[in-house]
Amino acid sequence: MTIGVRRRMGVEERRQQLIGVALELFSRRSPDEVSIDEIAAAAGISRPLVYHYFPGKLSLYEAALKRASEDLASRFVEPREGPLGARLLRVMHRFFDFVDDHGPGFSALMRGGPAVGSSTTNALIDSVRQAAYDQILSHLRVENPPARLELVVRSWISLAESTALIWLDGRRIPRRELEAQLVHDFAALAAVSAAYDEEMAALIRHMFKDEPTDGPFTDLVGRLIALGS
């Protein structure tokens, strides 16, 4: 008779396993509601062993948040090919994929989870926002953004965050509509800014130059014209 022998995990492998288990639990419930006992049981180890790898729940939460933040930041990476509107729409689709998959954890982080307010957490959240900001500037092919453009892009990133949080509270608006609406919001913010600044106006003209007739920016223009008819 052959007796199976459980392979002993190395330190880093075990840490990564616990982070993965914590993220899975946080995707279904707020981190505040998940205990170390539950994480240990899901990982198939004892509670004291969890503390061997992480000093406490906060340090495990921060480690899980680091992995999640890297994942979220990667959702904004998009090849600089094709019309800008279509690119932003694909980015919003991946962003909402993340929000959909990690709803309770995303909501707890933005609204007040166990690690919110810590320097580590704030730095991770800021790194995601900065990654999103850098990606948008890359798509606009702008290296040194003027003040109005920085205001537009950072305001839009904040709007995407708040929109996702509101959507999670009941999902009362179809997700696909919100993804398209956020792309329209970006164009609208840029257009309003362009009304006050010629540099932004030139950027708007460049944004719409290669937009196809079935693209999201053209769709927005059509909807606005229809409002006045």
Secondary structure, DSSP 8 states (H G I E B T S, - for coil): ----------HHHHHHHHHHHHHHHHTTS-GGG--HHHHHHHHTS-HHHHHHH-SSHHHHHHHHHHHHHHHHHHTT---S-S-HHHHHHHHHHHHHHHHHHTHHHHHHHHH--TTTTSHHHHHHHHHHHHHHHHHHHHHHT-SS--HHHHHHHHHHHHHHHHHHHHHHTT--S-HHHHHHHHHHHHHHHHHHHHTT-HHHHHHHHHHHHT--TTSHHHHHHHHHHHHT-
